Amino acid sequence: MTEMLTVVTHPLVQHKLSIMRDKDTSTSKFRQLLREISMLLAYEVTRDLPMTTVTIDTPLCPMDAPMLEGRKLALVSILRAGNGLLDGILELIPAARVGFVGLYRDPETLQPVEYYCKLPPDLDQRWTIVVDPMLATGNSSAAAVDLLKKAGAKNILFMCLLAAPEGVQRMHEAHPDVRIVTAALDSHLNDHGYIVPGLGDAGDRMFGTK
């Protein structure tokens, strides 16, 4: 399982995450930090994208230059909190296609309920990065990947801000081919399915709702 999980320990990521965990951090600051961290995590997520070589002319001479191979990336946000990570990645990869999966967690069963799904075409020809700040129970994330695979996606990566061991295990069991990149692997889930120590509800903190 560990080979499919990458925890990004870069000092800037960890510093920004610590500020986000603080309950006194404002909504605006939380949003700003989430966007900044998403850019840093995106660097790790895209490390193994396939490359090719094309001939270009520099001001001095022609050269064979490395470029991304094939169709560009597809980014899929799990609504609503996933949009906070989406903004930062799009600053780095503005040509990426974007999709959205709407899932909410039933408070009684903790199981995901789908209410929206809009995905880019040709997912079978794209690397697909799924984004959601919290990998808690893993049920919603696994369900979102189910939808992507049904739509043809083959190369899927999952990027989150925080993960719980229970969520990582659930994703590994459901989708052992999906690599997870996160800024932290926290201790456990509490009785309400929240990550501990965590940072609370990422959507509420990002949008200022309760």
Beta strands, then each sheet from edge to edge (+ up, - down):
strand 1: 5-7
strand 2: 51-57
strand 3: 62-68
strand 4: 74-79
strand 5: 97-105
strand 6: 112-118
strand 7: 127-131
strand 8: 134-135
strand 9: 155-163
strand 10: 179-185
strand 11: 188-189
strand 12: 195-196
sheet 1: 1+ 10+ 9+ 7+ 4+ 5+ 6-
sheet 2: 1+ 10+ 9+ 8+
sheet 3: 2+ 3-
sheet 4: 11+ 12-
end
